[in-house]
Amino acid sequence: AAKDLVETALNDNKVVVFSKSYCPYCHATKSLFNDNFSNVVPVKIYELDLIDEGSAIQSYLAEKTGQRTVPN
């Protein structure tokens, strides 16, 4: 489920940001993309703290990328 969501998101989108709504670094990353690239490439954003599978997705991302922190 979490693996499928991540892999589908990565296959279907050029830019994906796994974020948390309260994270200042995530906010800066989202602003960077929205302010500078929104008309170049759409950005798919997942707020891990606001979705049911957020913890499982974050664990899978840690396996996949070696990074548990967000933005990822």
Secondary structure by P-SEA (a helix, b strand, c coil): caaaaaaaaaaacccccccccccaaaaaaaaaaaacccccbbbbbbccccccaaaaaaaaaaaacccccccc
